[in-house]
Amino acid sequence: MKYIALKALPHGQQPGELFEESEAIGDVLIRVGHDTPEGALDAALSAAEICGTRVRVSDAASESDTDLLDRLGDVEIDRVRMLTEPSAELRAGLFERDIDIDCEPVSPSGRRELRRWLREQAVSRTAHRHGRVAP
């Protein structure tokens, strides 16, 4: 599977404008490694830019799990987006620090990938049982 980063935004929009009413998740750290698929990092960075999410990148080849966990003690991170297989030590360390971990692979579908970079929100309307919207 090949990942293609989104190069142009629809209708001439700027990054962050596409989801003005949605709230981007806070700071995210993307962890890559030797098993990260080609193009996955570019696709994740593009999705984060479109949603207005602040991102930092960590490479498992140059920063050990222990070093990463030590660094996370000084930095406020809300979520770690794993593009490589995390060790049990890293999972436990993130759990202890109350940091969300997202281990799902990057989706080649832009719409599915963008939802990983926004906070979920539910919008509902009350409707009569016959489908008429209540005032």
N, CA, C and O atoms as a GROMACS GRO file, in nm:
protein
  540
    1MET      N    1   0.084  -0.116   0.000
    1MET     CA    2   0.000   0.000   0.000
    1MET      C    3   0.090   0.124   0.000
    1MET      O    4   0.189   0.128   0.072
    2LYS      N    5   0.055   0.220  -0.078
    2LYS     CA    6   0.131   0.344  -0.087
    2LYS      C    7   0.045   0.460  -0.038
    2LYS      O    8  -0.074   0.467  -0.069
    3TYR      N    9   0.105   0.548   0.039
    3TYR     CA   10   0.035   0.663   0.092
    3TYR      C   11   0.072   0.786   0.012
    3TYR      O   12   0.189   0.810  -0.018
    4ILE      N   13  -0.028   0.864  -0.022
    4ILE     CA   14  -0.004   0.985  -0.099
    4ILE      C   15  -0.049   1.103  -0.014
    4ILE      O   16  -0.164   1.110   0.030
    5ALA      N   17   0.042   1.196   0.009
    5ALA     CA   18   0.010   1.314   0.089
    5ALA      C   19  -0.079   1.407   0.009
    5ALA      O   20  -0.064   1.421  -0.112
    6LEU      N   21  -0.171   1.471   0.078
    6LEU     CA   22  -0.261   1.567   0.015
    6LEU      C   23  -0.183   1.694  -0.016
    6LEU      O   24  -0.128   1.756   0.075
    7LYS      N   25  -0.176   1.733  -0.141
    7LYS     CA   26  -0.098   1.850  -0.182
    7LYS      C   27  -0.181   1.977  -0.188
    7LYS      O   28  -0.132   2.085  -0.154
    8ALA      N   29  -0.305   1.967  -0.231
    8ALA     CA   30  -0.388   2.086  -0.247
    8ALA      C   31  -0.515   2.071  -0.165
    8ALA      O   32  -0.573   1.962  -0.157
    9LEU      N   33  -0.558   2.177  -0.106
    9LEU     CA   34  -0.680   2.176  -0.027
    9LEU      C   35  -0.798   2.209  -0.117
    9LEU      O   36  -0.783   2.282  -0.215
   10PRO      N   37  -0.916   2.155  -0.085
   10PRO     CA   38  -1.032   2.181  -0.168
   10PRO      C   39  -1.074   2.327  -0.165
   10PRO      O   40  -1.067   2.393  -0.062
   11HIS      N   41  -1.118   2.376  -0.279
   11HIS     CA   42  -1.176   2.510  -0.293
   11HIS      C   43  -1.084   2.621  -0.244
   11HIS      O   44  -1.133   2.723  -0.196
   12GLY      N   45  -0.954   2.605  -0.255
   12GLY     CA   46  -0.859   2.709  -0.220
   12GLY      C   47  -0.849   2.741  -0.072
   12GLY      O   48  -0.806   2.850  -0.036
   13GLN      N   49  -0.889   2.649   0.013
   13GLN     CA   50  -0.883   2.673   0.157
   13GLN      C   51  -0.740   2.662   0.208
   13GLN      O   52  -0.656   2.596   0.147
   14GLN      N   53  -0.714   2.728   0.319
   14GLN     CA   54  -0.584   2.724   0.384
   14GLN      C   55  -0.587   2.617   0.492
   14GLN      O   56  -0.694   2.582   0.540
   15PRO      N   57  -0.469   2.564   0.532
   15PRO     CA   58  -0.467   2.466   0.641
   15PRO      C   59  -0.535   2.522   0.764
   15PRO      O   60  -0.515   2.638   0.800
   16GLY      N   61  -0.615   2.441   0.829
   16GLY     CA   62  -0.686   2.483   0.949
   16GLY      C   63  -0.823   2.539   0.920
   16GLY      O   64  -0.909   2.536   1.009
   17GLU      N   65  -0.849   2.592   0.800
   17GLU     CA   66  -0.980   2.649   0.767
   17GLU      C   67  -1.083   2.541   0.741
   17GLU      O   68  -1.203   2.565   0.758
   18LEU      N   69  -1.039   2.425   0.700
   18LEU     CA   70  -1.130   2.318   0.661
   18LEU      C   71  -1.214   2.272   0.780
   18LEU      O   72  -1.329   2.232   0.763
   19PHE      N   73  -1.158   2.279   0.899
   19PHE     CA   74  -1.227   2.229   1.016
   19PHE      C   75  -1.237   2.337   1.123
   19PHE      O   76  -1.204   2.313   1.239
   20GLU      N   77  -1.282   2.456   1.084
   20GLU     CA   78  -1.290   2.568   1.177
   20GLU      C   79  -1.377   2.537   1.297
   20GLU      O   80  -1.346   2.581   1.407
   21GLU      N   81  -1.486   2.463   1.278
   21GLU     CA   82  -1.577   2.436   1.388
   21GLU      C   83  -1.534   2.315   1.469
   21GLU      O   84  -1.588   2.293   1.577
   22SER      N   85  -1.440   2.235   1.421
   22SER     CA   86  -1.391   2.120   1.494
   22SER      C   87  -1.269   2.162   1.574
   22SER      O   88  -1.199   2.257   1.539
   23GLU      N   89  -1.246   2.091   1.680
   23GLU     CA   90  -1.132   2.122   1.765
   23GLU      C   91  -1.021   2.022   1.738
   23GLU      O   92  -1.041   1.901   1.748
   24ALA      N   93  -0.905   2.073   1.702
   24ALA     CA   94  -0.790   1.985   1.680
   24ALA      C   95  -0.743   1.932   1.814
   24ALA      O   96  -0.754   2.000   1.917
   25ILE      N   97  -0.691   1.812   1.813
   25ILE     CA   98  -0.633   1.761   1.936
   25ILE      C   99  -0.509   1.843   1.964
   25ILE      O  100  -0.458   1.910   1.874
   26GLY      N  101  -0.459   1.840   2.085
   26GLY     CA  102  -0.346   1.924   2.123
   26GLY      C  103  -0.218   1.883   2.051
   26GLY      O  104  -0.220   1.854   1.932
   27ASP      N  105  -0.109   1.882   2.122
   27ASP     CA  106   0.020   1.846   2.064
   27ASP      C  107   0.029   1.695   2.043
   27ASP      O  108  -0.009   1.617   2.130
   28VAL      N  109   0.079   1.656   1.927
   28VAL     CA  110   0.091   1.515   1.892
   28VAL      C  111   0.236   1.485   1.858
   28VAL      O  112   0.303   1.563   1.791
   29LEU      N  113   0.283   1.371   1.904
   29LEU     CA  114   0.415   1.323   1.867
   29LEU      C  115   0.395   1.206   1.772
   29LEU      O  116   0.322   1.112   1.804
   30ILE      N  117   0.459   1.210   1.656
   30ILE     CA  118   0.453   1.100   1.560
   30ILE      C  119   0.581   1.018   1.577
   30ILE      O  120   0.691   1.072   1.565
   31ARG      N  121   0.566   0.890   1.603
   31ARG     CA  122   0.681   0.800   1.622
   31ARG      C  123   0.696   0.714   1.498
   31ARG      O  124   0.605   0.640   1.461
   32VAL      N  125   0.812   0.724   1.434
   32VAL     CA  126   0.841   0.645   1.314
   32VAL      C  127   0.953   0.548   1.345
   32VAL      O  128   1.027   0.564   1.442
   33GLY      N  129   0.966   0.447   1.261
   33GLY     CA  130   1.071   0.347   1.278
   33GLY      C  131   1.103   0.281   1.146
   33GLY      O  132   1.058   0.324   1.040
   34HIS      N  133   1.181   0.175   1.153
   34HIS     CA  134   1.224   0.107   1.031
   34HIS      C  135   1.107   0.040   0.958
   34HIS      O  136   1.115   0.017   0.837
   35ASP      N  137   0.998   0.010   1.029
   35ASP     CA  138   0.884  -0.056   0.966
   35ASP      C  139   0.773   0.041   0.925
   35ASP      O  140   0.664  -0.003   0.888
   36THR      N  141   0.798   0.171   0.930
   36THR     CA  142   0.700   0.270   0.888
   36THR      C  143   0.687   0.265   0.735
   36THR      O  144   0.787   0.277   0.665
   37PRO      N  145   0.564   0.248   0.683
   37PRO     CA  146   0.547   0.242   0.537
   37PRO      C  147   0.591   0.372   0.470
   37PRO      O  148   0.579   0.481   0.527
   38GLU      N  149   0.641   0.360   0.349
   38GLU     CA  150   0.685   0.476   0.273
   38GLU      C  151   0.567   0.570   0.249
   38GLU      O  152   0.460   0.527   0.206
   39GLY      N  153   0.588   0.697   0.277
   39GLY     CA  154   0.485   0.797   0.254
   39GLY      C  155   0.389   0.816   0.372
   39GLY      O  156   0.312   0.911   0.372
   40ALA      N  157   0.393   0.727   0.472
   40ALA     CA  158   0.300   0.737   0.584
   40ALA      C  159   0.326   0.862   0.667
   40ALA      O  160   0.232   0.929   0.710
   41LEU      N  161   0.453   0.895   0.689
   41LEU     CA  162   0.485   1.015   0.767
   41LEU      C  163   0.438   1.140   0.694
   41LEU      O  164   0.381   1.230   0.756
   42ASP      N  165   0.461   1.148   0.563
   42ASP     CA  166   0.416   1.264   0.486
   42ASP      C  167   0.265   1.279   0.490
   42ASP      O  168   0.213   1.390   0.502
   43ALA      N  169   0.193   1.167   0.480
   43ALA     CA  170   0.046   1.172   0.485
   43ALA      C  171  -0.001   1.218   0.622
   43ALA      O  172  -0.094   1.299   0.632
   44ALA      N  173   0.061   1.168   0.728
   44ALA     CA  174   0.022   1.208   0.864
   44ALA      C  175   0.052   1.356   0.888
   44ALA      O  176  -0.028   1.427   0.949
   45LEU      N  177   0.167   1.403   0.841
   45LEU     CA  178   0.202   1.544   0.858
   45LEU      C  179   0.107   1.635   0.780
   45LEU      O  180   0.071   1.742   0.828
   46SER      N  181   0.067   1.592   0.662
   46SER     CA  182  -0.029   1.670   0.582
   46SER      C  183  -0.164   1.678   0.652
   46SER      O  184  -0.226   1.785   0.656
   47ALA      N  185  -0.210   1.566   0.706
   47ALA     CA  186  -0.338   1.564   0.777
   47ALA      C  187  -0.332   1.654   0.900
   47ALA      O  188  -0.427   1.727   0.928
   48ALA      N  189  -0.222   1.650   0.973
   48ALA     CA  190  -0.206   1.734   1.092
   48ALA      C  191  -0.206   1.881   1.054
   48ALA      O  192  -0.265   1.964   1.124
   49GLU      N  193  -0.141   1.915   0.944
   49GLU     CA  194  -0.136   2.055   0.899
   49GLU      C  195  -0.275   2.105   0.860
   49GLU      O  196  -0.313   2.217   0.895
   50ILE      N  197  -0.350   2.022   0.790
   50ILE     CA  198  -0.485   2.061   0.748
   50ILE      C  199  -0.573   2.086   0.870
   50ILE      O  200  -0.655   2.178   0.869
   51CYS      N  201  -0.557   2.007   0.974
   51CYS     CA  202  -0.640   2.019   1.094
   51CYS      C  203  -0.586   2.121   1.193
   51CYS      O  204  -0.652   2.153   1.291
   52GLY      N  205  -0.467   2.172   1.168
   52GLY     CA  206  -0.409   2.272   1.258
   52GLY      C  207  -0.352   2.212   1.386
   52GLY      O  208  -0.350   2.279   1.489
   53THR      N  209  -0.307   2.088   1.380
   53THR     CA  210  -0.251   2.020   1.496
   53THR      C  211  -0.100   2.040   1.501
   53THR      O  212  -0.032   2.027   1.399
   54ARG      N  213  -0.050   2.073   1.618
   54ARG     CA  214   0.095   2.088   1.637
   54ARG      C  215   0.158   1.948   1.647
   54ARG      O  216   0.108   1.862   1.720
   55VAL      N  217   0.267   1.927   1.574
   55VAL     CA  218   0.327   1.794   1.563
   55VAL      C  219   0.476   1.799   1.592
   55VAL      O  220   0.546   1.894   1.556
   56ARG      N  221   0.523   1.693   1.656
   56ARG     CA  222   0.666   1.667   1.671
   56ARG      C  223   0.689   1.526   1.620
   56ARG      O  224   0.599   1.442   1.625
   57VAL      N  225   0.810   1.500   1.570
   57VAL     CA  226   0.841   1.369   1.513
   57VAL      C  227   0.956   1.308   1.592
   57VAL      O  228   1.052   1.376   1.627
   58SER      N  229   0.944   1.178   1.620
   58SER     CA  230   1.048   1.103   1.687
   58SER      C  231   1.081   0.981   1.604
   58SER      O  232   0.991   0.908   1.562
   59ASP      N  233   1.210   0.958   1.579
   59ASP     CA  234   1.255   0.842   1.502
   59ASP      C  235   1.313   0.738   1.597
   59ASP      O  236   1.406   0.768   1.672
   60ALA      N  237   1.258   0.618   1.593
   60ALA     CA  238   1.303   0.510   1.682
   60ALA      C  239   1.448   0.472   1.655
   60ALA      O  240   1.515   0.417   1.742
   61ALA      N  241   1.498   0.502   1.534
   61ALA     CA  242   1.636   0.469   1.502
   61ALA      C  243   1.735   0.560   1.575
   61ALA      O  244   1.848   0.519   1.603
   62SER      N  245   1.695   0.682   1.606
   62SER     CA  246   1.786   0.776   1.670
   62SER      C  247   1.749   0.809   1.815
   62SER      O  248   1.828   0.873   1.885
   63GLU      N  249   1.631   0.766   1.860
   63GLU     CA  250   1.588   0.795   1.997
   63GLU      C  251   1.524   0.670   2.056
   63GLU      O  252   1.421   0.623   2.007
   64SER      N  253   1.585   0.616   2.160
   64SER     CA  254   1.533   0.494   2.222
   64SER      C  255   1.401   0.524   2.294
   64SER      O  256   1.366   0.639   2.317
   65ASP      N  257   1.330   0.417   2.328
   65ASP     CA  258   1.204   0.434   2.400
   65ASP      C  259   1.226   0.503   2.534
   65ASP      O  260   1.147   0.588   2.573
   66THR      N  261   1.333   0.466   2.603
   66THR     CA  262   1.364   0.527   2.732
   66THR      C  263   1.392   0.676   2.716
   66THR      O  264   1.343   0.758   2.794
   67ASP      N  265   1.472   0.712   2.614
   67ASP     CA  266   1.502   0.854   2.590
   67ASP      C  267   1.375   0.932   2.556
   67ASP      O  268   1.357   1.045   2.601
   68LEU      N  269   1.287   0.871   2.477
   68LEU     CA  270   1.162   0.936   2.441
   68LEU      C  271   1.076   0.960   2.565
   68LEU      O  272   1.022   1.069   2.583
   69LEU      N  273   1.064   0.859   2.650
   69LEU     CA  274   0.984   0.874   2.772
   69LEU      C  275   1.041   0.980   2.864
   69LEU      O  276   0.967   1.055   2.927
   70ASP      N  277   1.174   0.987   2.872
   70ASP     CA  278   1.237   1.093   2.952
   70ASP      C  279   1.204   1.231   2.895
   70ASP      O  280   1.174   1.324   2.970
   71ARG      N  281   1.211   1.243   2.763
   71ARG     CA  282   1.182   1.371   2.698
   71ARG      C  283   1.036   1.412   2.716
   71ARG      O  284   1.006   1.530   2.729
   72LEU      N  285   0.945   1.314   2.717
   72LEU     CA  286   0.803   1.344   2.732
   72LEU      C  287   0.771   1.397   2.872
   72LEU      O  288   0.665   1.455   2.893
   73GLY      N  289   0.863   1.376   2.967
   73GLY     CA  290   0.843   1.434   3.100
   73GLY      C  291   0.853   1.585   3.099
   73GLY      O  292   0.796   1.651   3.185
   74ASP      N  293   0.928   1.641   3.002
   74ASP     CA  294   0.948   1.786   2.992
   74ASP      C  295   0.856   1.853   2.892
   74ASP      O  296   0.849   1.976   2.888
   75VAL      N  297   0.785   1.776   2.811
   75VAL     CA  298   0.704   1.830   2.702
   75VAL      C  299   0.559   1.785   2.723
   75VAL      O  300   0.533   1.672   2.764
   76GLU      N  301   0.466   1.875   2.693
   76GLU     CA  302   0.325   1.838   2.705
   76GLU      C  303   0.276   1.783   2.571
   76GLU      O  304   0.267   1.855   2.472
   77ILE      N  305   0.245   1.654   2.571
   77ILE     CA  306   0.196   1.585   2.452
   77ILE      C  307   0.062   1.522   2.488
   77ILE      O  308   0.050   1.459   2.593
   78ASP      N  309  -0.037   1.537   2.401
   78ASP     CA  310  -0.169   1.479   2.426
   78ASP      C  311  -0.184   1.340   2.366
   78ASP      O  312  -0.259   1.257   2.418
   79ARG      N  313  -0.113   1.316   2.257
   79ARG     CA  314  -0.128   1.188   2.188
   79ARG      C  315   0.002   1.152   2.116
   79ARG      O  316   0.075   1.240   2.070
   80VAL      N  317   0.028   1.022   2.109
   80VAL     CA  318   0.140   0.971   2.029
   80VAL      C  319   0.079   0.890   1.916
   80VAL      O  320   0.005   0.795   1.938
   81ARG      N  321   0.111   0.930   1.794
   81ARG     CA  322   0.064   0.860   1.673
   81ARG      C  323   0.175   0.767   1.631
   81ARG      O  324   0.278   0.811   1.580
   82MET      N  325   0.155   0.637   1.652
   82MET     CA  326   0.257   0.537   1.623
   82MET      C  327   0.250   0.493   1.476
   82MET      O  328   0.150   0.439   1.430
   83LEU      N  329   0.358   0.517   1.405
   83LEU     CA  330   0.369   0.466   1.268
   83LEU      C  331   0.469   0.352   1.265
   83LEU      O  332   0.514   0.311   1.158
   84THR      N  333   0.504   0.302   1.382
   84THR     CA  334   0.590   0.188   1.399
   84THR      C  335   0.535   0.107   1.516
   84THR      O  336   0.453   0.158   1.593
   85GLU      N  337   0.578  -0.016   1.530
   85GLU     CA  338   0.528  -0.100   1.639
   85GLU      C  339   0.589  -0.058   1.772
   85GLU      O  340   0.711  -0.062   1.787
   86PRO      N  341   0.507  -0.017   1.870
   86PRO     CA  342   0.560   0.027   1.998
   86PRO      C  343   0.598  -0.091   2.087
   86PRO      O  344   0.536  -0.198   2.081
   87SER      N  345   0.699  -0.072   2.169
   87SER     CA  346   0.739  -0.175   2.264
   87SER      C  347   0.644  -0.174   2.383
   87SER      O  348   0.570  -0.077   2.403
   88ALA      N  349   0.645  -0.280   2.461
   88ALA     CA  350   0.562  -0.286   2.582
   88ALA      C  351   0.606  -0.179   2.681
   88ALA      O  352   0.523  -0.121   2.751
   89GLU      N  353   0.736  -0.152   2.686
   89GLU     CA  354   0.788  -0.048   2.776
   89GLU      C  355   0.733   0.090   2.738
   89GLU      O  356   0.693   0.168   2.824
   90LEU      N  357   0.730   0.120   2.609
   90LEU     CA  358   0.679   0.249   2.563
   90LEU      C  359   0.529   0.261   2.590
   90LEU      O  360   0.482   0.365   2.636
   91ARG      N  361   0.455   0.155   2.562
   91ARG     CA  362   0.310   0.157   2.590
   91ARG      C  363   0.284   0.183   2.739
   91ARG      O  364   0.200   0.266   2.774
   92ALA      N  365   0.357   0.112   2.826
   92ALA     CA  366   0.338   0.128   2.970
   92ALA      C  367   0.376   0.269   3.015
   92ALA      O  368   0.307   0.329   3.097
   93GLY      N  369   0.486   0.323   2.960
   93GLY     CA  370   0.529   0.458   2.996
   93GLY      C  371   0.429   0.564   2.954
   93GLY      O  372   0.406   0.659   3.028
   94LEU      N  373   0.370   0.548   2.837
   94LEU     CA  374   0.269   0.643   2.791
   94LEU      C  375   0.142   0.632   2.876
   94LEU      O  376   0.079   0.733   2.907
   95PHE      N  377   0.107   0.510   2.913
   95PHE     CA  378  -0.010   0.490   2.999
   95PHE      C  379   0.012   0.557   3.134
   95PHE      O  380  -0.079   0.623   3.186
   96GLU      N  381   0.129   0.541   3.191
   96GLU     CA  382   0.161   0.603   3.321
   96GLU      C  383   0.153   0.755   3.314
   96GLU      O  384   0.117   0.820   3.412
   97ARG      N  385   0.187   0.812   3.199
   97ARG     CA  386   0.185   0.958   3.182
   97ARG      C  387   0.050   1.010   3.134
   97ARG      O  388   0.034   1.129   3.110
   98ASP      N  389  -0.046   0.919   3.119
   98ASP     CA  390  -0.180   0.953   3.074
   98ASP      C  391  -0.179   1.019   2.936
   98ASP      O  392  -0.247   1.118   2.911
   99ILE      N  393  -0.098   0.960   2.846
   99ILE     CA  394  -0.088   1.008   2.708
   99ILE      C  395  -0.157   0.905   2.618
   99ILE      O  396  -0.126   0.786   2.624
  100ASP      N  397  -0.250   0.952   2.535
  100ASP     CA  398  -0.319   0.863   2.441
  100ASP      C  399  -0.219   0.810   2.340
  100ASP      O  400  -0.123   0.878   2.304
  101ILE      N  401  -0.244   0.686   2.294
  101ILE     CA  402  -0.159   0.626   2.192
  101ILE      C  403  -0.249   0.577   2.079
  101ILE      O  404  -0.349   0.510   2.102
  102ASP      N  405  -0.212   0.611   1.957
  102ASP     CA  406  -0.288   0.572   1.839
  102ASP      C  407  -0.197   0.485   1.754
  102ASP      O  408  -0.102   0.534   1.692
  103CYS      N  409  -0.226   0.356   1.751
  103CYS     CA  410  -0.141   0.260   1.680
  103CYS      C  411  -0.196   0.218   1.545
  103CYS      O  412  -0.137   0.134   1.477
  104GLU      N  413  -0.308   0.275   1.505
  104GLU     CA  414  -0.367   0.240   1.376
  104GLU      C  415  -0.277   0.290   1.262
  104GLU      O  416  -0.221   0.399   1.272
  105PRO      N  417  -0.264   0.213   1.155
  105PRO     CA  418  -0.184   0.260   1.042
  105PRO      C  419  -0.250   0.380   0.975
  105PRO      O  420  -0.371   0.400   0.985
  106VAL      N  421  -0.169   0.459   0.908
  106VAL     CA  422  -0.220   0.574   0.834
  106VAL      C  423  -0.312   0.523   0.725
  106VAL      O  424  -0.279   0.429   0.653
  107SER      N  425  -0.428   0.586   0.714
  107SER     CA  426  -0.525   0.544   0.615
  107SER      C  427  -0.494   0.610   0.480
  107SER      O  428  -0.466   0.729   0.475
  108PRO      N  429  -0.500   0.533   0.372
  108PRO     CA  430  -0.481   0.594   0.241
  108PRO      C  431  -0.598   0.684   0.202
  108PRO      O  432  -0.589   0.761   0.106
  109SER      N  433  -0.709   0.674   0.275
  109SER     CA  434  -0.826   0.760   0.252
  109SER      C  435  -0.810   0.886   0.336
  109SER      O  436  -0.803   0.879   0.459
  110GLY      N  437  -0.803   1.001   0.271
  110GLY     CA  438  -0.783   1.127   0.341
  110GLY      C  439  -0.890   1.155   0.445
  110GLY      O  440  -0.858   1.200   0.555
  111ARG      N  441  -1.016   1.128   0.414
  111ARG     CA  442  -1.125   1.155   0.508
  111ARG      C  443  -1.111   1.070   0.634
  111ARG      O  444  -1.136   1.118   0.744
  112ARG      N  445  -1.071   0.946   0.618
  112ARG     CA  446  -1.054   0.859   0.734
  112ARG      C  447  -0.933   0.900   0.817
  112ARG      O  448  -0.934   0.889   0.939
  113GLU      N  449  -0.830   0.946   0.752
  113GLU     CA  450  -0.710   0.988   0.825
  113GLU      C  451  -0.734   1.118   0.901
  113GLU      O  452  -0.685   1.134   1.013
  114LEU      N  453  -0.807   1.211   0.843
  114LEU     CA  454  -0.830   1.340   0.908
  114LEU      C  455  -0.902   1.327   1.041
  114LEU      O  456  -0.880   1.408   1.131
  115ARG      N  457  -0.988   1.227   1.055
  115ARG     CA  458  -1.061   1.213   1.182
  115ARG      C  459  -0.969   1.179   1.298
  115ARG      O  460  -1.007   1.199   1.414
  116ARG      N  461  -0.851   1.129   1.272
  116ARG     CA  462  -0.754   1.098   1.378
  116ARG      C  463  -0.689   1.224   1.434
  116ARG      O  464  -0.624   1.219   1.538
  117TRP      N  465  -0.706   1.335   1.367
  117TRP     CA  466  -0.640   1.459   1.407
  117TRP      C  467  -0.735   1.562   1.466
  117TRP      O  468  -0.696   1.675   1.492
  118LEU      N  469  -0.860   1.522   1.486
  118LEU     CA  470  -0.961   1.611   1.543
  118LEU      C  471  -1.026   1.544   1.663
  118LEU      O  472  -1.030   1.422   1.672
  119ARG      N  473  -1.075   1.625   1.756
  119ARG     CA  474  -1.152   1.571   1.869
  119ARG      C  475  -1.290   1.533   1.818
  119ARG      O  476  -1.350   1.603   1.736
  120GLU      N  477  -1.340   1.423   1.868
  120GLU     CA  478  -1.473   1.380   1.829
  120GLU      C  479  -1.577   1.474   1.889
  120GLU      O  480  -1.562   1.523   2.001
  121GLN      N  481  -1.682   1.496   1.813
  121GLN     CA  482  -1.793   1.572   1.866
  121GLN      C  483  -1.922   1.517   1.806
  121GLN      O  484  -1.925   1.475   1.690
  122ALA      N  485  -2.025   1.516   1.887
  122ALA     CA  486  -2.154   1.466   1.842
  122ALA      C  487  -2.250   1.583   1.827
  122ALA      O  488  -2.259   1.669   1.914
  123VAL      N  489  -2.321   1.584   1.717
  123VAL     CA  490  -2.422   1.686   1.692
  123VAL      C  491  -2.552   1.612   1.668
  123VAL      O  492  -2.560   1.523   1.583
  124SER      N  493  -2.655   1.650   1.743
  124SER     CA  494  -2.782   1.581   1.725
  124SER      C  495  -2.896   1.682   1.718
  124SER      O  496  -2.886   1.795   1.766
  125ARG      N  497  -3.003   1.638   1.656
  125ARG     CA  498  -3.125   1.720   1.648
  125ARG      C  499  -3.240   1.629   1.689
  125ARG      O  500  -3.243   1.510   1.657
  126THR      N  501  -3.333   1.687   1.759
  126THR     CA  502  -3.451   1.611   1.799
  126THR      C  503  -3.545   1.604   1.680
  126THR      O  504  -3.577   1.706   1.618
  127ALA      N  505  -3.589   1.487   1.650
  127ALA     CA  506  -3.682   1.469   1.539
  127ALA      C  507  -3.804   1.391   1.587
  127ALA      O  508  -3.795   1.303   1.672
  128HIS      N  509  -3.917   1.425   1.531
  128HIS     CA  510  -4.039   1.352   1.559
  128HIS      C  511  -4.024   1.212   1.501
  128HIS      O  512  -3.943   1.191   1.411
  129ARG      N  513  -4.100   1.118   1.549
  129ARG     CA  514  -4.084   0.981   1.502
  129ARG      C  515  -4.114   0.964   1.353
  129ARG      O  516  -4.075   0.863   1.293
  130HIS      N  517  -4.182   1.062   1.293
  130HIS     CA  518  -4.209   1.055   1.149
  130HIS      C  519  -4.102   1.129   1.068
  130HIS      O  520  -4.114   1.141   0.946
  131GLY      N  521  -3.996   1.177   1.135
  131GLY     CA  522  -3.887   1.239   1.064
  131GLY      C  523  -3.891   1.389   1.053
  131GLY      O  524  -3.801   1.448   0.995
  132ARG      N  525  -3.994   1.453   1.108
  132ARG     CA  526  -4.001   1.598   1.102
  132ARG      C  527  -3.913   1.654   1.213
  132ARG      O  528  -3.918   1.608   1.327
  133VAL      N  529  -3.833   1.753   1.178
  133VAL     CA  530  -3.744   1.814   1.275
  133VAL      C  531  -3.824   1.903   1.369
  133VAL      O  532  -3.904   1.984   1.324
  134ALA      N  533  -3.800   1.888   1.500
  134ALA     CA  534  -3.870   1.970   1.600
  134ALA      C  535  -3.811   2.109   1.599
  134ALA      O  536  -3.691   2.124   1.578
  135PRO      N  537  -3.893   2.212   1.623
  135PRO     CA  538  -3.843   2.351   1.622
  135PRO      C  539  -3.752   2.378   1.741
  135PRO      O  540  -3.701   2.489   1.755
   0.00000   0.00000   0.00000
